[in-house]
Amino acid sequence: MPRISFTPTTRGTYQKTISIPADQWGKPPTNPPTAVLQDNVILYAFTLNNDSLEYKFPIPDDYYGGDIDFSIIWTNDGGVDDNGKNAKWQFDYQTATEGDPVNGSHANSPKTVEDTYTSDTGWIEHHTGNMTIAADDFAGKLCILLKLSAVTPAGTALTCEPHLMGICFTYMAIWGRKP
């Protein structure tokens, strides 16, 4: 069978989504969420307004431009009917490049998203809407330093701690030969 090779002669952009599993996030020395093993998935149970995870998010090499959207993949504890009850997730963030201070939060931080559990059974995967970090917030930077926590929702809260499965991020990427 012949080997086929493809060399793009033009450049193009496309929307790219990547998932970061919960166990790839860094656990702080104080107030980390509790790791939970549910069959073949590692989850992190968050005590509201207390626990957090951190992630050093480098701007992707194939990033073309525009905002970066983050969505949370989460579930409940599997034991109680949480249908119609809410979880709220919060990103605090700072942007940095060499020589920048990394303490504190960006002026447009935090970002939050509230989501409703829509099942009367447990361990159902849910995806929140997006939390958007504007391109202007990280222009000229190499990294976005993220801190994720679960906070008290405006609606009726889950009967349990929200459980993080992972985070997806979506951005415009470029492919093809560089000029």
N, C-alpha and C positions, 0 to 999 in steps of 0.2 A: 504494500500500500504506500503511495507517495506521501511524503511529509509536506504539509502545507504550512507556509509561513505568511504572516500578514504584517506589513509595515505601513502604518497609516501615513498618508502624505499630507493630511490636513489635521488641524486641531479642532476639537469639538468639546462641548460641555455637556454634562449630564448631572442629574440629581443623584447623590450617593448617600446611602444610609448605612451606618455601622453600629453594631451593638457592643456594649461593654458590659460583661457579666458583673453582677454585684461583687463577686469574690475578687475582682481585679482592682477594686477601689481600696484605698488605704484606710486602715482603722486607726483613729487617734488614740493616744495613750489614756485619755479620759473620755468617758461617755461614748464608747463605741456601741453600735447596735449588736444585738445577740445573733450569732450565727445559728441557723436552723437548717437541718438537712431534711428535705421532703423528697423521699425516694431518690431521684437522680438530679435534684436541683438544690443548690445552696441558696438559701434566702437569708436576708438580714431583717430581723424584727426591730422596729424603731419605737422607742419610747418617745411620745410626742413632746416637742419643745425641749428635748434633752440630747438625744443621740445624733451622731453625724458620721459621715464618711467623707474622705477627701480624695481628689483625683487631680493629677497634673496633666492637663490636656494640651498637647502640642498642636499648633495649627497644622493640619494635614499638608503633606508635601504637594498633593494634587488639588489643594484648595484654589478655586478660581476667583471667587469674590462673592460678596453678599453676606447675609446674616447666617448664623448657625442656629439651628433649632434642636432643642433637647426634649425628649419625652421619656417618661418614667414607665417601666414595666414592673407591675406590682400585683399583689394578691392579698387576701386576708389570712387568718391563721388556720383556716380549714375546718373549724369546729362549730361555728355559729352562723345563723342566717343573718348576713349583713346586707341583704338586698335593699338598695335605696340609701345606704349610708355612705359617708364620704371620707376620703383621705385627701390631705393637702401636702404637697411636697414643695420644698424651698431650696433654691440654689443661691448661695452667697458666692461671689466670685471677685477675683482680681486678675488683671492682665499684666504680663511682664515680658521683658526682654533683658538681656544682660545689662546690669547696672541699675535696674529699676528696683524700688522697694517692693517687697512681696507681702508686707503686713497690711492690715486693713482690707476694706472692700472697695470695689469700683463704685463710682458715683451713681451708676444705674443699677446697682445690686441692692437687694436681692430680687430674684425672679421667683414667682410662685405659680402653681397650677393645682386646681382642685378637681378631683375626679370622683365619680359615684360608682360604687360596687353594684353590679347589675345581675346578681345571681343569688338564689337561695341555697346554693351549695358552695362548698369551700374549695380553695386552691384553684380558682379560675384566673387565668392570666388576663390582666387589664393593661391597656396602654392609655396614658393620659394624653391630653392635648399638648401643644408645644409651649416651651419656655424659650423665648428667642433672645439670643445675645446679638445685638446689632453689630454689623461689620465695623462701624465707627468706634465701637468700644475696644476692639482689639487690633485696629489698624496699626501696622508697624511693629506689632508684638509677636513673640514666638510662642507664647504659652498662655492658656487661661487656667488659673488655679481655682478649682471648684470645691465647694463644701455643700453636701447634700444633707438635708434633715427633713423630718416629717413634723409638721406643725398643726395646731388645732384648726380644723376646717370651719368655715362659716356655717355650713349645714350640719346635720346630725352626724357625729363622728362614728366610725366603726366601733363595734363592741370589743375590738381587740387592737393590738398594735399592727399598723400596716407593715407588710413584708415586701422588701425590695427584691426583685429578680434581676434587674439590670437597667441600663440606660441606653437609649438609641440617640444618635445624633445624625442630623441630615444637613448637607451643604452642597453647593455647586462645585463639582470637580471638573478637571480638564483632562482630556486624553489626547494622544497623538504626538507626533514629532514636534519638538521645540524648534522654532525658527532659528 
